[in-house]
Amino acid sequence: MGHILLLATMLLLWNVGGAEAAKGHALAMHGTPKYGPDFKHFDYVNPDAPKGGTVRRASTGGFDSFNPFIIKGEAAIGLGLTYDTLTETSHDEPFTHYGLLAETIETPEDRSWVQFTLRKEARWHDGKTVTADDVLFSFNMLREKGAPFYRFYYASVERAEKIDERTVKFVFKPGDNRELPLILGQLSVLPKHYWETRDFNKTTLEPPLGSGPYRIKSFEAGRRIVYGRVADYWGKDIALNVGRHNFDEISYDYYRDRTVQLEAFKAGAFDFRVENSSKNWATAYDVPAVNKGLLVKDTFKHSRSSGIQGFVFNTRRDIFTDKRVRQALTYAFDFEWSNKNLFYSQYRRTRSFFDNSELAAKGLPGKDELEILEPFRGKIPDEVFTKEYQPPETDGTGRIRSNLRIADKLLKDAGWVIKDQKRVHAETGAALDFTITLVSPEFERISLPFAKNLKRLGVEARVRTVDTAQYLRLLETFDFDMITFVWGQSLSPGNEQRNFWGSAAATQKGSRNFIGINDPIIDELIEKLIAAPDRESLVAHCRALDRVLQWGHYLVPQFHLGADRIAYWDVFGRPKITPQDGAQFDAWWIVPEKETSVQSGKKALKPE
């Protein structure tokens, strides 16, 4: 009898615990989802968008693998189209996920675990059902054999367990980490029955089995890949997919570099291009197709975080270990001159690791930030408490003698003196010289003036452009002195900050801690950010982390643009609403009448 009472009590407690957990169709990082359980579609799509047509796109470099989950090889662009995730984000909220493969998401108030129940109708392209076994297999495979990113991302997961054929539960390690349920929702689910007979560690050019809206239709290794829309895609009618994935085919042609790619685009070889060059945007599109309205230049403003872009110091190199050296070299970059003479005044100077958002630290720290930062007083730069970080400024004339004088003093204070017109270390005699490694020739025009100014300081900076494959290898092994890189940031930063700035990532090949930051205080600030219980706390913790990173002088901040510059041949229809994340191309569609008109216009432009 006692055993029966004990069992009944345990069941009662179990049911009470289950009742405390909230189950729903979506989960917001903070607050409640914008769209209720009965929503029909996102506001920024056209639910009546027609399906059909082919869109041609482009990429640079090449590819030799259809396995995007490992660091080996160079994966083809667009492979995400073939795989579904447990959940998918909306683009008009800071950070909310809606069930895709998952019909429901269940998590308790403290978010110490999350449970996903799969949709009954979820299918692989071979018709087999997506199961809990597939989810567990995917999680374990990615964490054990996938790129290092996954180990950092899933580091706080204590265990994953199968509840039944459609339900998986992830239990987290102790600690406050409200983002973890959403992180697990981003899991790309792989088919166990396909991969368990193949070597996941190897590159492959065998088109993979997926469950997403597209599958690989054809390809030519390194040159071209074509995705075909799956006509009987299991998820085509669920609310978050309505109005999306409208093209019957999406093809990508690979080009040697973006200069060749641009010329091909203007000649009509492909249909859609995101333009990252201010010079091109200002000067390269003065062609008959634009003048006649066949080719459209459009700017889509957004309010997403720009993250930070800059000349990145590899602090693993001895010459960059001293913060004063890094700060000094920052004075040699003349943004104002570059913006005026190279960028056609299109950009704004980047000063924050979370720029273009409310997460950026401005002014002096407020009360909430001080509560976070005070325990570290004396261990972090004093300027964190007394000054607003601003990168060096100039008048835009190119005369930066006053900035170079400041740089010279900082370098001398750090032990670097001028000898025979070269900057050398006073004790060791080592020269202050390094290589700026680039992946695109477009950045040479930005880097060369910077190198010229460094030369005036006695610093030798060589500019070297390498191909994409070599560049990726250098990044994976941290085998560079300085690079240009951009860390994108969401409006709800979290666990990925470990991979960007965390000490463990500094020695993990393949991570994105390219700077090599190895600072226990930054580690602690990252963990506090991850544990933020609400939006207000998250903002304060982001700003606190931002200030410490800013005053670490880990890079030479460059610039950003609060808009997307997109050029396209006028064959598309698009929704009326552009969400805060910017233009969503997967919600565009082909308009046959426009396509016919553009084709006729192209023929008319060709010389007889």
N, C-alpha and C positions, 0 to 999 in steps of 0.2 A: 504493500500500500504506500509505504514511504517513497519507494522508487517512482510510483505513478504520480504522487504529488510533486516530487522533485522534477519529473519530466514535464508535468503540466505547468509548473512555475517557470521552467526554462523556455517552454514554448510561448508562455505569456510575455516573458521578458523579450524574447526574440521578436514577437509581433509588435510590442511597444516600440522596440528599436527601429523596426521597419516602418512603423507609422510616423516616426520622427523624420524620416527621409522624404524629401520632395521628389516626386516623379513628374516629368513633363516632356513636352515635345522639343523644348529648347532650354538653354542655360546661358544666363548672362554673367559676366565676370562680376559686375556689381549692379544691383538693382534688378529690374525685371525686363524680360525680352519685349521689344517693341511690338512684335507680331504674335498674336494669340494662337491657340491651338487650332483654330478653324480658319487661319489665314489662307488666302487663295494664291497669292503670289507676292513677291517683293514689289515695293512701290516704284523701283527704278527699272522695271522691265515692262515690256509690252506683252500682255498675256496672249494677244492675238497675232504676235509676230509669225509670219509664214516661215515654213521650213523649206530648204532647198538651196541650190547654188553651190559654187565652189569659191572659197576665198584663198588667195595665194599670199603667203607671208615669207619672211626671210630671216636668216640667221648668219652669223659669221663663223669661220673656222671649219669644223667638221665634226663627225661623230663616229664612234666605233663600238657603241654598246647600247643595248636597250634595258640595261639595269641601272637605274638612276639612284639606287639605294646604297651603293658602295663607292669608295673613292677611286677604285681602279677604272681606267678608261675614261672616255668622254661621252657622256650620255646624250642621246638625241634630244632635241628640244621638243616640248609638247607631250612628253610621256605621261604627265599627270592627267591628261584627258582620258587615259585608258583605265585609271583606277579610281574607285570611289573610296571615300573616307567615312568614318563612323558619323561624323557631323560636318557641317560646312558653315562658314561664317557669313553674316550679312555685311553689306558694305555701307550701310547708313546708320550703324551703331558703333560705339567704341570697341566692344568685344563681346559679341553674342553668337553662340553656335546653335544651329538648328539641326535636328536629326536628319541624316541622309540614309546611310545603311541602318542606322539606329532609329527605331520607331519611338523609343522613350529613353530618357536620361534620368537616372535616379541618383541622388546624392544627399547626405545629411547636412545639417546646418554648418557643421565644422568642416565639411568637405574632406573628411578623412578617408573616404572611398567614393568610387563612382561605379555605377552599374548601367550597362547598355543592353537593351533588348532589341535584337535585330528585327527588321521587317520580314514578314513571312514571304513577301514577293521578291526579295533581293536575290538576284541570280548572277552567276558568272556568264560570260559570253558563250560557254559551252552548254548552258542550260542547267548546270548543277546549282543547288541552293548554297548561298553564303551562310556559313554556320559559325557557332562560337569557336569551334576548333580552328577555323581559318583566322579568327581574330587573335587567339592565343599564339598560334604559329607565327603570325606576322609580328606581333609584339616581341616575342622571344628571338626571332630571327634578326630583326632590325637591331635589337639591343646587343645581341651577341656578335653578329657578323656585319651589320650595317656600318655606314660611315660614323666616325666618332661623334658627330652631332647627336645621333640618337641616344648614345649612352649618357650624354649630358642632359638631354631633354627628358629622359625617362629615369634619371638617377634617383628620384624620390619615390619611385614605385617599389613597395616592399614585395608584393606578389600579385599575380594575376590568376584568377581561377574561373573555371567553367561552372555555371550554376545549372544550366540545362542547354539544350541544343541551340537555343537562340539567345542566351543570356551570358554575359561575361562581367565579372566584377574585378576591379582594380583597387587594391588596398594600398594606402600610402604610408610611408615612414612617418614617425612622429614629427610634428612641426607644422607651422601655419603656412600653407601653400594653396591659396584659393584658386590658383590658375590650373592646378593639375587636372581636374576633370575636363577642362576645355582642351588641354594639351593632349590628353588621351583621345579626345574626340577627333583630333587631327590625324590620327593613325591611318595610314594607307593600308588597307586590308588586302592581303595577298592570298591567292588560292593555294591551300596546303597540298591538295592533290596534284597540283602542277609542279610546285617547287620542291617537294620532298624527293623527287627523282632527278633533280638537277643540282648543280653546284652553285650555291648562292654567291660564293666568293669570286666567281669568274665573270668576266664580261661576256656578253652574248649578243648575237644579231638574229636570234630567233624571236620573232614577234611574240611578246608575252601574252598570257591569258589574263584578262582583266574583267571588271564589272562596270566600267564607266560608260559615259555617253558615246565614246569613240573607240575604235580599234585601229591598229596599223593596217592600212590597205595595201600599200606598196612602199618600196624604198630602194635607194641606191646608196650604198654605204658611203658616208662622208659627204654626200652631195645633195640628197633629197629624201624627204620622207612625207608620205601622204596618209592622213588619218580620215577614215570614213565613219560617218555617223551610224550608230547602231540603231537600225530601224525599230527593232523590238526591245530597245533598252528598257530594262525593268523599271527605272526610276523616272521615266520621261514625264509622268503625270503628277508626281508629288509636288507640293506647293513650291518648294525652294528651287525646283527646276523649270517651272512654268515660265515661258518667255525666254528661255536660255538655250544654248546649244542648237542654234538655228541653221547652221551651215551643213550641207550634206557632206562636203569635203573641206578639209583644211590641209593645205600643203605648205611645206617649208623648203625653200631652196637655200643652199649654203653658198656664201660668197667669201672670197679671200679676205676682204676687209670691208669696212663700212663705206669707204669712198667708192669702191666698185659697186657696192650694194645700192648706194644712193643713185648712181647713174642708171643702174638697171631699173630702179623704181620709177624714175622720171621717164624712162623709155616704155613703161607699162608692163614690166616683167612680173611685178606683184602689186598688191592692192592696198596695203596698209602698213604704215611705218610710224613708229614713235621716234621723234627727232630729239636727240640729246645734245646736238651741237648748236649753240647760239649763232655761230657764224653761218652754218648751213641754213638755219631758219631765216636769217636775215638776207642772205645773198644767193643761196643755191636753187631757190625755187622760182626764179624769174624766168619762167619758160612758157611757151604758148599754151600748154595744157592747163596751167594755173590761170593764165589770163583769160582763157575761154571758159573757165569754170568746170573743166573736166576733172582737174586735180584740185583738191580742197586742202587748205591749211587751216587748222582749227586749234584753238587753245581752250582746254577744259580746266577750270580752276578747281582746286580741291582743298580740303582742310586736314589731310593726313599729315602725320609727322614726316618731315624730310629726313630725319636721322642726321647723320653727320658724314661729310665727305672731306677728305683732306690728303695732304702728303703725310704718309704714315711712317713714323719712326719705328724701326725694329729695335727695341731696347735690349734685345739679346746681344746686339753689337756693342762692343766696349765704348765706341765713340758716342753712343747715345744714352749711356746710363745716367749721365748727369743731367738733371732737369734744367740747369742753367744753359747748357748747350742747346737743348731742344727749344727752350724759350728764345734764345738768341737767333737761331736760324729762322724762327717764325717771322722775325722782323725783315727778312729778305724777300718775303712774298708781298708784292704790291697789288693787292686785290683791286683797288680803285683804278689804277692804270689798266689792269687786265680787263676789268668790266667795261671800261670806256673804249678801249682800243681793240679788244679781242671778242668781247661778248655783246657788243652793241647795247650796253647798259641794261641787259635783260635780267641780271641776277642780283640777289641779295647776299651779303656776306654771312656765312654760317658762323655762329658763335656758341651754339649749344649742341650737345649730343642728342637732344630731342627737339631740334628746331622746328619752327612752323607749327607749334602746338602749345597747349597750356602746360605741358610737362617741362618746358624749358625754364631753367633758372634765370631770373632777371632781378635787377636791383640787389639789395642785401637780403639775406635769409630772414624770413618771417618767423613768427612764434613757433609754428608747427615744424618748420625745418630746423630751428635751433634746438628743439627738444631732441631731434634725431642726431644732430651734429655735435652738441656739447660734450658728450662722453669721449669724443675723439680730439678735443682741443689739445693742442700741443703735439699731436701725432699726425695731423693733416696740415697743409699750408695755412698760415695765419690769414692769408688773403681770402680764404673761404668765408671768414667772418666779417672782414672789413672792406672788401672791394667787390664790385660787380666785374666779372670777367668780360673783357672786350679785346678782340684781337687787334694788333697794331693797325693804325690807319695812316693813309697818306692823302695828299691833295690831288692825286691822279695825274700829275704832270710827269711822273717818272723820276723826279728828283727826290730820293729817299735818304739823303745824307744823314739827316737827324736820326732816322730809324737805324741806320747802319752804325752810328756812333753808340747807340744803346746796345746794339748787338755786340759790338767790339768790346765794350766794358764787361758784359756778361761772360763773354768767352774768356777774357783775361782773368776774370774772377774765378773761372773754372779751370784755369791753368793752361789755356790755349793762347799762345802768343804768335806774333808774326816774325818769321825768320826767312830771309831771302824771298820775301813777298808770298810766303806760304804760311798757312796757319798750322802750327805744330804744337804738340804738348811740351811744356817747358821741362818736364822731368824725363819723359821717355823719348822725345823727339819724333813720336809718331805723327804722321800727317792727318789732318782732318779732311778726308776725302771719302766719297761714297758714290754709289750708283743709284739713280732713280729708275726703277724698272717699270715699264708701261706695257699694256696689252693692246693699246690702240694708238695709231699715229696721230689721232685727233688731239691727244693730250700733250703732244710734243710742243705745240705752240704755247701751252700754259707752263710747261716745265722748263723750257729753254730760257725764257726771261727770268724765271726764278733762279736757275743755275747761273745766269749772268750776274745777278745781284749777289749771289753767294761768292762768286769769283772776286768781287770787290772786297769781301771779307777775308780773302785768302783761302777760301774753302773751295775745293775742287769737287763739283757734282757732275757726274757723267749721266747722260740721258740715254737709256737703252730700251728699245721696243722689241718685244719678243712675240712669238705666235701664241695662240690661245692655249694649246696643249702644254707648252713649256711654262707659260705663266701659271697655269693651274698647279703644275708640279712644284714650282717655286713657292707658291702659297702654301701648299699642303705640308711642305717641309720647312717653312719659314726661312728659306734660303734667299734672302734679299736684304738690302740695306734700307731702302725706302721704296714705297709703292704709293700709288693713288688708289684709294678705296673708299667705298661708301657703305656704311652700316645703315640699312633701313630700319626704321622703328615703327611699331604699331602705336595706336593710341592707348594701348593697355600693355605696357612692357611687363615681362615676367621672367620665366626660367631661361629664356634665350640670352639674358644678360650674363649668365654664368659662362656661356660659350663665347661671348664677346670680350668680357673683361675679367673673368674669374681666373684665379691662380691655377686651378687644375687644368684649365684649357691652355694655359701658357706653354705647357710641355706636351700637350696632346696633339700629335700631328693630325692635320685635317680640321682642326678647330678654327674659329674665326677670331681668336685672340692674336691677331697678327702683330699687335704692338708688343706682346709679351708681358703684359701687366701681371705682376705677382705681388699682390698687396693684401694682407689679411683684413685690413680695414675696408677696402673696396669689396672684398668677399662678404664681409658682414653687412655692408650697406645693401649689397645685392640681395642677400637673404632677407633682410628687413623689408625690402621692396616687394619681394615675392610674397611675403606674409601679410602685406597690407590688407586690412579687413574691409575697406570701403574705398570709394573713388577719391574722397578727399585725402585719405591717408596715402593712397597710391601716388597722387600728384605730389604730395609733400616729399615722399621718399624718392621719387624720380628727380625732383629738383635738388635734393640733398646729394644724391649720387652724381648728378650732373655737375655740381659745383666742385666736387673733389676731382672728377675727371678733367674738368676744364683747367683747374690750376695745376694739374699734373703735366700740362704741356706735352701731351702724348702724340700730337699731330699738329700740322700746320693747317688750320681750318680753311676751307676753300669757299664754296658758294652753294646756293640752292635756288630753286624756282618753285613757287607755290602753285604750279599748274602743269598739266601735261600738254606737250606740243605734239599734235598728231596730224600727219598728212595722209590723205587717202584719196583714191580714185572714187568719184562720186557715184558709186553703185549701191550704197548702203542706205538702209533705214535705221533709225536709232530711237530709243525711248526719249521722252520729253524731259525726264528727270535725270540729272547726273548726281549720284550720291556723294557723300563727303570723301569717300576714298578715290573719287575721280571716275573717268570714263570706264565703263565695263564692256569690253568688246564682245564678251560672250553673250551679251544681250542684243547685239546688233543683228541685222539680217540683210539678205540680198533683195533688192527691188528689181525684178526682171526688166521693167521699162527703163529704169536708169542704166542698167547694165547694157541694154541694147543701144541706148543713146551714147554711152561712153565708148562702146566699141566702134560705132560709126564715127564718133569724133576723133578717135585715135587714127582711123584710116585716113580721115581728111587731113590730119597733121603730117602724115608721112609724105615725103617728097615723091614726086612722080618718077 
